[in-house]
Amino acid sequence: MTALGVGYALRKLGSMTKPTTVISVEGDSVTVKTQSTLKNTELTFKLGEEFDETTADDRKVKSLVTLEDGKMVHIQKWGSKETSLVREVNGDALILTLTMGDVVCTRRYERAQ
């Protein structure tokens, strides 16, 4: 979050949250809902089509989401910066790998029973 320019207080709050993520598909639209005590977000898009996105930390970005080797690859661009979010299912877990430059963060979500 530091690499993205997120302030200290929000970084501390964000590191303590345990968000719930729901990914659904209806027709050719994909929706990713993320809910936490800090903030809820909902993102609906079509694979392979660029769209405007306001991120959870209020950045205005151009986004593109594709499927590559069974992984959902989400690229965000703003100004001269770029970040990637790669989601992949591994058994009953969703692994989210976020990359910006040489900074990499991995978050593991367990499937709700």
C-alpha positions in Angstrom: 0.0 0.0 0.0 3.0 2.3 0.6 4.0 1.9 -3.1 0.5 3.1 -4.1 0.8 6.2 -1.9 -1.8 5.0 0.7 -1.4 6.9 4.0 -0.2 5.4 7.3 -3.5 5.2 9.1 -5.4 3.6 6.2 -2.5 1.1 5.7 -2.8 0.0 9.3 -6.6 -0.3 9.1 -6.3 -2.1 5.8 -3.8 -4.6 7.1 -6.2 -5.6 9.9 -9.3 -6.2 7.8 -10.5 -9.7 6.8 -12.4 -8.9 3.6 -14.9 -11.2 1.9 -14.7 -11.4 -1.9 -17.5 -12.8 -4.1 -16.9 -13.2 -7.9 -19.9 -13.9 -10.1 -20.6 -14.2 -13.8 -23.8 -13.2 -15.5 -23.8 -13.5 -19.3 -20.5 -11.8 -20.4 -20.3 -9.6 -17.3 -18.1 -10.4 -14.3 -18.7 -8.8 -10.9 -16.2 -8.7 -8.1 -17.6 -7.7 -4.7 -15.3 -7.1 -1.8 -16.8 -6.4 1.6 -15.0 -5.5 4.8 -15.5 -3.4 7.9 -13.5 -0.7 6.3 -15.1 -0.4 2.9 -17.2 -2.3 0.4 -16.5 -2.2 -3.4 -18.3 -3.6 -6.4 -16.7 -3.8 -9.8 -18.6 -5.1 -13.0 -16.7 -5.5 -16.3 -16.4 -7.6 -19.4 -13.3 -9.6 -20.0 -10.9 -8.0 -22.5 -12.6 -4.6 -22.5 -10.9 -1.6 -20.9 -13.0 0.3 -18.4 -12.7 3.2 -15.9 -12.4 2.2 -12.3 -12.2 4.1 -9.0 -10.2 1.9 -6.6 -10.9 1.2 -2.9 -8.2 3.9 -2.2 -9.9 6.3 -4.6 -7.4 6.2 -7.4 -8.9 6.8 -10.9 -7.5 4.2 -13.2 -8.0 2.5 -16.6 -8.4 -1.2 -16.1 -8.3 -4.3 -18.2 -9.2 -7.8 -17.0 -8.3 -10.9 -19.0 -8.1 -14.7 -18.4 -4.6 -16.1 -18.8 -3.8 -19.7 -18.0 -6.8 -20.1 -15.7 -6.0 -16.9 -13.8 -7.9 -13.6 -13.8 -5.4 -10.9 -14.6 -6.4 -7.3 -13.8 -4.1 -4.5 -14.9 -4.7 -0.9 -13.6 -3.0 2.1 -15.2 -3.0 5.7 -14.1 -0.5 8.4 -15.1 2.8 6.6 -15.7 2.1 4.0 -13.1 0.7 0.4 -13.4 -0.3 -2.3 -11.0 -1.5 -5.9 -11.5 -3.9 -8.0 -9.5 -3.8 -11.7 -10.4 -6.5 -14.0 -8.9 -6.2 -17.7 -9.1 -8.1 -20.6 -7.5 -6.0 -23.2 -5.7 -8.2 -25.9 -4.1 -10.6 -24.1 -1.7 -8.5 -20.9 -1.7 -8.4 -17.8 -3.9 -4.9 -16.4 -4.1 -4.6 -12.7 -4.9 -1.2 -11.5 -6.0 -0.8 -7.7 -6.3 2.3 -6.3 -8.0 3.5 -2.7 -8.5 7.1 -2.4 -9.8 9.2 -4.6 -7.6 6.7 -4.7 -4.7 4.6 -7.9 -4.5 1.9 -8.6 -2.0 0.0 -11.9 -1.7 -3.4 -12.4 0.0 -5.1 -15.7 0.5 -8.9 -16.1 0.8 -10.5 -19.3 2.1 -13.8 -20.5 0.6 -16.7 -19.9 3.0 -18.4 -23.1 4.1 
